[in-house]
C-alpha cells in the first residue's frame, strides 16, 4: 500500500500544479489605485490647471546649432571587429554616414513642419503636463466618430504613428465609424513631463491616461498599444473595464506562473499549446531564452541604473543614435544583426528614424524614459502581479513575425479571456505601426469593427 | 454474479466451502492482480530510481570531469599585420596633450552649460544609479581641480613600455626594486581588470619594490594593460577571450626574459592569472588572487544548493559573505546590468562612453563605488567622499579617455562570457601554489575547500574585515603585506 502511495503521491502533486495554477489559484486583488496621485511639484497642487492648451513642436535655432556642433565634436570610434555586423551592437562604421546626415542634411525646419502636421496639445494631469496629438476626421452624416487611444513604447514615440494615422482616420463606406486618434507621449517621454518623485510605473501611467481621456471628455474608448503601450493599455483594460470597451495589442504577452507552466507543457507537447506552423515562434524554449538573454541587456541596466547609463545619452548625440537605432535594427528582424549596416534602410528613411531621435534629443528625455523600466520592475510594481488579473474587456492581438516574443491564444486567454482574435502576419517586427502602417491600420480597424458588433449585441441584450 | 448463483444451485451441501473458496478465489485473484500490479509499480519505481541515479551520476561527471586543455597555440596572431615580428621593447610615455585637454574641456563646457541635465530623485541615494548631485561634485572637481599636467607627470613616475606580442602592441609598466645585495629580486606580474587599469597598482608598487624586514626577497613589478585596455592594442577579429589573454601575458613575460614568475590578479586579472597557472604551470611560481572565486559550474551549483540546505556548513567560515542566498541573488540581479549589456552589445554602449566624458566618468564611478562597498548605494554621496580621492579615480578614467579604449575594453565581457572556455578551464586543476586574499565587500567569495578543487595547493587565505573589490587601489598596504606573506609561503613550499 505504501509503495502505491510512493508512486501516486508524487503524481498527485504533479497533477495538482496545473490544477492549482489554472483553476484553483485565486487572482491577486485589484490594486488600490489613487486616481489623484500627484506626480508634479507639490507647490502646484493648490492651483490645478485643467485647461487644454494647443502645443507646437519647435526645433529652436539654439538647440539645432548646439546639436550640430556637438556632432562635429564627436570622438573617433573604435572600429568594429571583422565580420560581426551588428552582433556586438551598433556597428561604428555606420556612425559617420548617420552623423553626417544628421548634422548636414537632415532638414530641421522641414521636419518640424512635418511633425506639426497633426494638432498637438498639452494638459496637466495629476501634476504633469501631458503632451498628446488629437486627430479628428471629418465625417459625413451617419458615420460615428469613435475615440482610439494610441500608446507608444520605448525607444519609440508618437512619431511611430504618423504614417498609420491617415489610414486609421480614413472614412470608408465599408464601415459606419471613423477613428478619432488620441496619441499621447508617455510621462517622461518626449514633450510629456516626467514625475518628480519615484513610483510612476506602468500601473500609474494607466491611471494618468484614464484621467487624460476623462479630461478630453471621453466616457468610453478603445485602446491600442505596443511595447510599453501594450503593457499600459493592458493595465488600463484591467483597471477600467467600464471606460475601455476594446483593447488592441501588437505585443501581447502574459508572464504569469500559469502562462510559464503552459509554455513548459508545450515544450513537451507543442500540439497542445500552439499551432504547428507557429510552433517555431515559441519553441524550442532554449532558443527563445537564449535570444532573450542576448537582447535584454539594455532592459537589465535601465531597470537598475537608469541615471548612470542615461547621462551619456543626454550628452552624446552619437551615443543616443547608436543606442536607439540598434533597437530599430534588431527588433525589426533578428537576422539584421548579421548585416554591417543593421539593415536600417530596410523599412525606414533616415528622416523617419531621426525624427524619432529628435523627440528624445530635443527634450533630453532619455533618462526619464528609461526610469519607466526601473519603476515597473521594482518589487512594489511586480508584486501587483498584474499578469495574474484577468482583463474583462474584448481584446484583439496582432502578432507580427519578428516580434520579440510570441504566445499562442490558449496562453493569452489566461490573461485575456475575452480574446476575440489573434491576427498572425508573416511580416513585420516590433515597431509594427511604424513599419507596416497600412497593415497595422487595417487590423486595428477590423478589430474595432468587431468590438462594436460585440458592444451592440451586448446593448441589445 | 451469475457464477455465484450457479455455484449455489450446483452444490447445496458444499455451499459454505464453495462460498469460502469462491471468496478465497476472488480475494486471492484480487491479491494476485494487486501483487502483480504492485510488482510492476515497484519495478517501475526501481527503474525510475536507477534512471535518476544514473542521471545524477552523469551530471556529477560532467561537473567534475577534467576536460582536456584546449590546444595551446602560443603563436596565434591578433594584429592587422601578421608578418612583422618586432621584438623590441620600446619606452613609452603617457601623454596628456594640449589638444586632448582643450577637446575634453570643450566637452565639459557643453555638458556644464546644458539646460536640461539629469536631475535624480531626491532621497533615493544611488538606487537609480549615480545620483546627479554626487556626480556634479565629481564633475566639478574634474573641471576645476584635476590638474592635467601634474597628473600625467604622476602617471609617468614609473617607466612605461610597449612591445609587440603576437601582433599586438602590449603596454606595461616595469618597476625595478631599490637595489639591495642581500635581497633576492623576484618578478611579479600584476594583472588588473575592468574598469581598472595599471593605475590601480600605483600606491602598492613602492611597497612591493622596497625591501622589508623579515623578508629575503623583493619584487620587480611588471604591470601590463590587458589587450584592448588603455595603451595595449586591441585585436581586429573576435576570439580574444581571457584564455588567449593568458597566452599573450605569458609571452610578454618571456619577452622580458622571465621563464618563472609570480602572478597577482583580481577581477579579470584573476581569471587570466588562473589560466596562466593552468596552461603553463611550470612557469608560474605562485599565484595570489584578491578575487578568490572558482568559476566552475560545480562551484555555482554547490553555492546554490549549500545556500538552500546548510549555509553555515557550505560557507565554511565565510558564510556571512556568501549567504543568505536570496539576498545574494537579489544583489547580483540588481548589480549585473552593466555586465549583461557588455556581454551582449559592448559596441553600442561603447559608442556612448567614447563620445562623452561625463558618460565615461559616471559609468566607471558607479562601478568603483558599488564594487568597493555595495552599501554605498544607500548613501547620498555614494561613498565618493570616503574611499578614494577624486584625483585617483580620475587618473584611471583619464587613461581610458586618452586611449579611446573603453569600447575595446568592454569586448572582454562578450568574448569571455559568450563562450564555454571559461567553465572548461575552471574544471582543470592546477598545482601552482596559490593564496587567496578576501576583502570584506569583494563581490564573489568562495571558501577554501571550493578553491582547492581548482587550486590544489592553496597554501592559505587571508580574510579582512574591511575593503572591497579594488584591493590594491583601496588598501595598498594590506594588499602588499599579503602579497609578501603569500610569496614567502610559496618560496617555502616544496
Interface residues (C-beta under 8 A of the other chain):
Chain A: X3 X4 X6 X7 X66 X69 X70 X73 X74 X75 X76 X77 X78 X79 X80 X81 X82 X83 X84 X88 X89 X90 X91 X92 X95 X196 X197 X198 X293 X294 X295 X296 X297 X298 X300 X301 X302 X303 X304 X305 X306 X307 X308 X309 X310 X311 X312 X313 X314 X315 X316 X318 X319 X320 X322 X323 X326 X363 X364 X367 X371 X374
Chain B: X38 X41 X42 X44 X45 X103 X106 X107 X110 X111 X114 X115 X116 X117 X118 X120 X121 X122 X124 X128 X129 X130 X131 X132 X135 X234 X235 X236 X237 X238 X334 X335 X336 X337 X338 X340 X341 X342 X343 X344 X345 X346 X347 X348 X349 X350 X351 X352 X353 X354 X355 X356 X358 X359 X360 X362 X363 X366 X404 X405 X407 X408 X411 X414
